[in-house]
Amino acid sequence: MADFLFFNTEVLNAYSVYSSNKSSLSLLKLTLKLIDDLVSQEALQETSETLFIQIWSFIQGYAILIKNHVVVKDDSLIEHTLTELIKGAK
């Protein structure tokens, strides 16, 4: 599931900063909208693009660790990490 969500060819092309294909993937489209809204509502100093890379990198990396049984999913760790990323963007 993690490979499909994060690393299939269509997804990789959509993630590319050079791609105009970003709006074709619903999960990516929703994530980008949530981040844009967050940056706007919280008047964050980070750009939406930078915050997206930070958040998406954490999600991908954590998913790989879970997938490979290196760690067990911890909802409080996810919440704490994302909160800290957002605080750092202020």
Residue frames as a rotation matrix with the C-alpha (Angstrom) as fourth column:
MET 1
0.571 0.821 0.000 0.00
0.821 -0.571 0.000 0.00
0.000 0.000 -1.000 0.00
ALA 2
0.441 -0.475 -0.762 2.79
0.151 -0.797 0.585 2.45
-0.885 -0.373 -0.280 0.89
ASP 3
-0.652 -0.709 0.267 4.59
0.358 0.022 0.933 1.77
-0.668 0.704 0.240 -2.40
PHE 4
-0.204 0.670 0.714 1.34
0.967 0.023 0.255 2.29
0.154 0.742 -0.652 -4.33
LEU 5
0.736 0.589 -0.335 0.46
0.653 -0.747 0.123 5.53
-0.178 -0.309 -0.934 -2.51
PHE 6
0.656 -0.513 -0.554 3.90
-0.101 -0.786 0.609 7.08
-0.748 -0.344 -0.567 -2.56
PHE 7
-0.232 -0.965 -0.124 6.12
-0.390 -0.025 0.921 5.53
-0.891 0.262 -0.370 -5.21
ASN 8
0.207 0.274 0.939 4.20
0.726 0.600 -0.336 4.33
-0.656 0.751 -0.075 -8.26
THR 9
-0.580 -0.595 0.556 5.17
0.811 -0.352 0.468 6.02
-0.083 0.722 0.686 -11.53
GLU 10
0.086 0.693 0.716 2.09
0.626 -0.597 0.502 8.23
0.775 0.405 -0.485 -11.82
VAL 11
0.868 0.216 -0.447 2.48
0.496 -0.417 0.762 9.45
-0.022 -0.883 -0.469 -8.24
LEU 12
-0.006 -0.960 -0.279 6.18
0.761 -0.186 0.622 10.19
-0.649 -0.209 0.732 -8.67
ASN 13
-0.538 -0.135 0.832 5.42
0.764 -0.496 0.413 12.25
0.357 0.858 0.370 -11.78
ALA 14
0.471 0.812 0.344 2.70
0.513 -0.569 0.642 14.17
0.718 -0.126 -0.685 -9.95
TYR 15
0.684 -0.270 -0.677 5.03
0.633 -0.243 0.736 14.97
-0.363 -0.932 0.005 -7.02
SER 16
-0.234 -0.898 0.372 7.65
0.971 -0.201 0.127 16.44
-0.040 0.391 0.920 -9.30
VAL 17
-0.106 0.128 -0.986 8.00
0.306 -0.939 -0.155 20.20
-0.946 -0.318 0.060 -9.04
TYR 18
-0.849 -0.283 -0.445 8.13
-0.318 -0.400 0.860 20.20
-0.421 0.872 0.250 -12.84
SER 19
-0.788 0.565 0.246 4.84
0.616 0.705 0.352 18.37
0.026 0.429 -0.903 -13.29
SER 20
-0.737 0.668 0.105 1.56
-0.642 -0.740 0.201 19.92
0.211 0.081 0.974 -14.30
ASN 21
-0.310 0.556 -0.772 -0.14
-0.043 0.802 0.595 16.63
0.950 0.218 -0.225 -13.30
LYS 22
-0.971 -0.210 0.112 -0.58
-0.114 -0.001 -0.993 17.50
0.209 -0.978 -0.023 -9.59
SER 23
-0.446 0.867 0.220 -4.35
-0.862 -0.351 -0.367 17.84
-0.241 -0.353 0.904 -9.73
SER 24
-0.095 0.439 -0.893 -4.97
-0.675 0.631 0.382 14.35
0.731 0.640 0.237 -11.15
LEU 25
-0.509 -0.135 -0.850 -4.45
0.386 0.847 -0.366 12.49
0.769 -0.514 -0.379 -7.85
SER 26
0.459 0.848 0.265 -7.20
0.116 -0.353 0.928 12.99
0.881 -0.396 -0.261 -5.27
LEU 27
0.643 -0.263 -0.719 -5.02
0.765 0.213 0.607 12.28
-0.006 -0.941 0.338 -2.22
LEU 28
-0.471 -0.882 0.033 -2.34
0.881 -0.467 0.074 14.68
-0.050 0.064 0.997 -3.41
LYS 29
-0.359 0.437 0.825 -4.90
0.288 -0.789 0.543 17.31
0.888 0.432 0.157 -4.40
LEU 30
0.720 0.677 -0.151 -6.55
0.300 -0.109 0.948 17.13
0.625 -0.728 -0.282 -0.97
THR 31
0.322 -0.698 -0.640 -3.19
0.925 0.087 0.370 17.26
-0.202 -0.711 0.674 0.83
LEU 32
-0.653 -0.590 0.475 -2.09
0.704 -0.703 0.096 20.32
0.278 0.397 0.875 -1.15
LYS 33
0.022 0.755 0.655 -5.40
0.143 -0.651 0.745 22.07
0.989 0.077 -0.123 -0.45
LEU 34
0.792 0.258 -0.554 -5.19
0.544 0.115 0.831 21.35
0.278 -0.959 -0.049 3.29
ILE 35
-0.099 -0.919 -0.381 -1.64
0.959 -0.191 0.211 22.71
-0.267 -0.344 0.900 3.40
ASP 36
-0.598 -0.043 0.800 -2.58
0.463 -0.834 0.301 25.82
0.654 0.551 0.519 1.39
ASP 37
0.446 0.858 0.255 -5.51
0.169 -0.361 0.917 26.43
0.879 -0.366 -0.306 3.76
LEU 38
0.621 -0.287 -0.729 -3.29
0.783 0.200 0.589 25.89
-0.023 -0.937 0.349 6.81
VAL 39
-0.498 -0.861 0.107 -0.64
0.867 -0.496 0.040 28.33
0.019 0.112 0.994 5.56
SER 40
-0.423 0.419 0.804 -3.31
0.214 -0.815 0.538 30.92
0.881 0.399 0.255 4.86
GLN 41
0.605 0.794 -0.060 -5.36
0.204 -0.082 0.975 30.51
0.770 -0.602 -0.212 8.07
GLU 42
0.698 -0.394 -0.598 -2.37
0.690 0.148 0.708 30.39
-0.191 -0.907 0.375 10.39
ALA 43
0.935 -0.355 -0.008 -0.40
-0.331 -0.863 -0.381 33.08
0.128 0.359 -0.924 8.49
LEU 44
0.675 -0.706 0.215 2.60
0.449 0.624 0.640 30.75
-0.586 -0.335 0.738 8.34
GLN 45
0.329 -0.673 -0.662 5.96
-0.604 -0.689 0.400 32.04
-0.726 0.268 -0.634 7.14
GLU 46
-0.618 -0.533 0.579 6.76
0.042 0.712 0.700 28.84
-0.785 0.457 -0.418 5.21
THR 47
-0.487 0.455 -0.746 5.50
-0.873 -0.218 0.436 28.50
0.036 0.863 0.503 1.68
SER 48
0.574 0.767 0.286 2.92
-0.733 0.637 -0.239 25.84
-0.366 -0.072 0.928 0.92
GLU 49
0.650 -0.376 -0.661 5.49
-0.381 0.591 -0.711 24.05
0.657 0.714 0.241 -1.23
THR 50
-0.447 -0.881 0.156 8.09
-0.553 0.135 -0.822 23.86
0.703 -0.454 -0.547 1.56
LEU 51
-0.317 0.401 0.859 5.56
-0.879 0.216 -0.425 22.74
-0.356 -0.890 0.284 4.16
PHE 52
0.759 0.585 -0.288 4.23
-0.652 0.677 -0.343 20.12
-0.006 0.448 0.894 1.75
ILE 53
0.214 -0.764 -0.608 7.73
-0.348 0.522 -0.779 18.68
0.913 0.378 -0.154 1.25
GLN 54
-0.664 -0.491 0.563 8.32
-0.669 0.055 -0.741 18.58
0.333 -0.869 -0.365 5.01
ILE 55
-0.016 0.761 0.649 4.97
-0.853 0.328 -0.405 16.97
-0.521 -0.560 0.644 5.85
TRP 56
0.799 0.366 -0.478 4.92
-0.587 0.649 -0.485 14.58
0.133 0.668 0.733 2.90
SER 57
-0.090 -0.914 -0.395 8.50
-0.512 0.383 -0.769 13.49
0.854 0.133 -0.503 3.58
PHE 58
-0.646 -0.075 0.759 7.59
-0.751 0.237 -0.616 12.65
-0.134 -0.969 -0.210 7.16
ILE 59
0.396 0.884 0.250 4.48
-0.773 0.468 -0.429 10.74
-0.496 -0.024 0.868 6.05
GLN 60
0.666 -0.185 -0.723 6.44
-0.516 0.586 -0.625 8.76
0.539 0.789 0.295 3.43
GLY 61
-0.390 -0.920 -0.038 9.36
-0.560 0.270 -0.783 8.01
0.731 -0.284 -0.620 5.72
TYR 62
-0.483 0.284 0.828 7.15
-0.800 0.242 -0.549 6.97
-0.356 -0.928 0.110 8.60
ALA 63
0.640 0.757 -0.130 5.04
-0.729 0.545 -0.415 4.77
-0.244 0.360 0.900 6.28
ILE 64
0.317 -0.613 -0.723 8.20
-0.482 0.553 -0.680 3.02
0.817 0.564 -0.120 5.06
LEU 65
-0.697 -0.574 0.429 9.33
-0.638 0.224 -0.737 2.38
0.326 -0.788 -0.522 8.64
ILE 66
-0.060 0.774 0.630 5.91
-0.796 0.344 -0.499 0.94
-0.603 -0.531 0.596 9.52
LYS 67
0.706 0.353 -0.614 5.78
-0.694 0.515 -0.502 -1.10
0.139 0.781 0.609 6.31
ASN 68
0.097 -0.792 -0.602 9.17
-0.327 0.546 -0.771 -2.65
0.940 0.272 -0.206 7.04
HIS 69
0.769 0.363 -0.526 8.25
0.321 0.494 0.808 -3.39
0.554 -0.790 0.263 10.67
VAL 70
-0.397 -0.911 0.110 10.95
0.440 -0.294 -0.849 -1.08
0.806 -0.288 0.518 12.00
VAL 71
-0.961 0.199 0.191 8.42
-0.271 -0.552 -0.788 0.80
-0.052 -0.809 0.585 14.15
VAL 72
-0.434 0.901 -0.024 4.81
0.899 0.431 -0.075 0.39
-0.057 -0.054 -0.997 15.23
LYS 73
-0.243 0.419 0.875 2.37
0.375 -0.791 0.483 3.12
0.895 0.446 0.034 14.24
ASP 74
-0.458 0.040 -0.888 2.05
0.862 -0.223 -0.455 5.67
-0.217 -0.974 0.068 17.03
ASP 75
0.321 0.713 0.624 -0.74
0.819 -0.540 0.195 8.22
0.476 0.448 -0.757 16.58
SER 76
0.851 -0.020 -0.525 0.66
0.348 -0.726 0.592 10.49
-0.393 -0.687 -0.611 19.29
LEU 77
-0.228 -0.973 -0.026 4.04
0.501 -0.140 0.854 10.60
-0.835 0.182 0.520 17.51
ILE 78
-0.352 0.184 0.918 2.32
0.910 -0.163 0.381 11.53
0.220 0.969 -0.110 14.25
GLU 79
0.703 0.701 0.123 0.30
0.635 -0.695 0.337 14.29
0.322 -0.159 -0.933 15.94
HIS 80
0.603 -0.543 -0.584 3.34
0.329 -0.498 0.802 15.63
-0.727 -0.676 -0.122 17.82
THR 81
-0.417 -0.831 0.368 5.57
0.674 -0.012 0.738 15.63
-0.609 0.556 0.565 14.73
LEU 82
-0.152 0.429 0.890 3.03
0.879 -0.353 0.320 17.38
0.452 0.831 -0.324 12.52
THR 83
0.857 0.438 -0.272 2.31
0.515 -0.707 0.484 19.92
0.020 -0.554 -0.832 15.27
GLU 84
0.253 -0.858 -0.448 6.02
0.368 -0.343 0.864 20.69
-0.895 -0.383 0.229 15.56
LEU 85
-0.507 -0.400 0.764 6.38
0.846 -0.060 0.530 21.06
-0.166 0.915 0.368 11.80
ILE 86
0.322 0.728 0.605 3.52
0.755 -0.583 0.300 23.55
0.571 0.360 -0.738 11.78
LYS 87
0.835 -0.071 -0.546 4.91
0.399 -0.605 0.689 25.45
-0.379 -0.793 -0.477 14.79
GLY 88
-0.139 -0.990 -0.025 8.26
0.574 -0.101 0.813 25.68
-0.807 0.099 0.582 13.04
ALA 89
-0.349 0.086 0.933 6.57
0.912 -0.200 0.359 27.21
0.218 0.976 -0.008 10.02
LYS 90
0.703 0.689 -0.175 5.23
0.710 -0.670 0.217 30.17
0.032 -0.277 -0.960 12.03
